């Protein structure tokens, strides 16, 4: 991981606030180009923790970048995974 816990928490708060307020945000990798997959999943885990603390419930999981063509286009070699909550 390239990011420390405080940065992970700050980015999670920023991204979730943008979601809740329906605001655009610049790509976080613009300011943190050394971010890796572990960092991204740590931010996602913190966002999930915040949502669950407010009473959200996990209702499903999701996968993205599942086609080989899209993975190649995006420069990744594996799908990404996330969660869905009831809100």
C-alpha positions in Angstrom: 0.0 0.0 0.0 1.2 3.5 -0.9 -1.3 5.4 1.2 -1.4 5.7 5.0 -4.5 5.2 7.1 -5.3 8.9 7.4 -5.1 9.4 3.7 -7.4 6.4 3.1 -9.9 7.7 5.6 -9.8 11.2 4.1 -10.3 10.0 0.5 -13.1 7.7 1.6 -14.8 10.7 3.3 -14.3 12.9 0.2 -15.6 10.3 -2.2 -18.6 9.4 -0.1 -19.5 13.1 0.4 -19.4 13.6 -3.3 -21.7 10.7 -3.8 -24.2 11.9 -1.1 -24.2 15.4 -2.5 -24.2 14.2 -6.2 -21.0 16.2 -6.9 -18.3 15.4 -9.4 -14.8 14.8 -8.3 -11.5 14.6 -10.0 -9.8 11.2 -10.2 -8.1 10.6 -6.9 -5.2 9.0 -8.7 -4.4 12.5 -10.2 -3.2 13.5 -6.7 -2.1 10.0 -5.6 -0.5 8.5 -8.7 1.2 5.8 -6.6 -2.0 4.3 -5.4 -2.3 0.6 -5.9 -5.2 -1.9 -5.8 -4.7 -2.5 -2.1 -5.2 1.3 -1.5 -8.3 1.3 -3.7 -9.9 -1.6 -1.8 -8.9 0.0 1.5 -10.8 3.2 0.5 -13.7 1.1 -0.6 -13.7 -0.8 2.7 -13.7 2.5 4.6 -16.6 3.8 2.6 -18.5 0.6 3.3 -17.7 0.9 7.0 -19.1 4.4 7.0 -22.3 3.4 5.3 -22.9 0.4 7.6 -22.3 2.7 10.6 -25.2 4.9 9.3 -27.5 1.8 9.1 -27.0 0.8 5.5 -27.3 -2.9 4.7 -25.3 -4.8 2.1 -27.8 -6.3 -0.5 -25.4 -7.5 -3.1 -22.0 -7.6 -4.6 -20.8 -6.4 -8.0 -18.0 -7.0 -10.4 -16.7 -4.6 -13.0 -14.2 -4.8 -15.9 -15.2 -8.4 -16.5 -14.7 -8.5 -20.2 -11.2 -9.1 -21.5 -11.6 -6.3 -24.0 -12.5 -3.8 -21.3 -9.7 -5.0 -19.1 -7.2 -4.5 -21.9 -8.7 -1.0 -22.7 -8.4 0.1 -19.1 -4.9 -1.5 -18.6 -5.8 -4.0 -15.9 -5.5 -7.7 -15.9 -8.3 -8.7 -13.4 -11.9 -7.7 -12.7 -12.7 -5.3 -9.8 -15.2 -6.0 -7.1 -17.5 -3.9 -5.0 -20.7 -3.9 -3.0 -24.3 -2.7 -3.2 -26.2 -1.3 -0.3 -29.9 -0.8 0.2 -29.7 3.0 -0.3 
